[in-house]
Amino acid sequence: MGINFQNNIRQKRTVILIILAVFFVLTDRFFKVLCLKGFFDLPVKLAGDIFTLHYVKNYYIAFSLPFSGPILTIIIGIIILILIVYWLKSLISAPRSLHPAPNIFPLTLLIIGAILNFTDRIRYGFVIDYLDLKYFTVFNLADILLVTSIIWIIIFNKQKKYAI
């Protein structure tokens, strides 16, 4: 009976992870399609002038740091492959208990965010950004996934309870 209970919980966690992944992918793609269709060519106010929806082509890397080009795309692709291999290795080697490897969820978010932006970079030559935070930067949902997952992993590892 204990094994069935543990399998049931693992299956529910897997389903939740899949649902979240699909939600994030569809939501990010939805806003990016709206950008490409011209819906956010002019800013749409969400919180006055401070936070708007506004389409920006981002040819650079995180926070619009001025690095771009085919070599950057290759490097990002290699990093994504390494992350996927590490993620799969973590899944396979995780103990079969109620507690999955603690970095699985944030690693999943990291890979989803990276693939979403990488897909833009391959398909269009730039990343589609649409969330404009005045005085900061323009970003997208994939960027939120990337930053959130990295912070999450750092917090887990700073606590020294878990190691990557």
Order of alpha helices (4+ residues) and beta strands (2+ residues): alpha-beta-beta-alpha-alpha-beta-beta-alpha
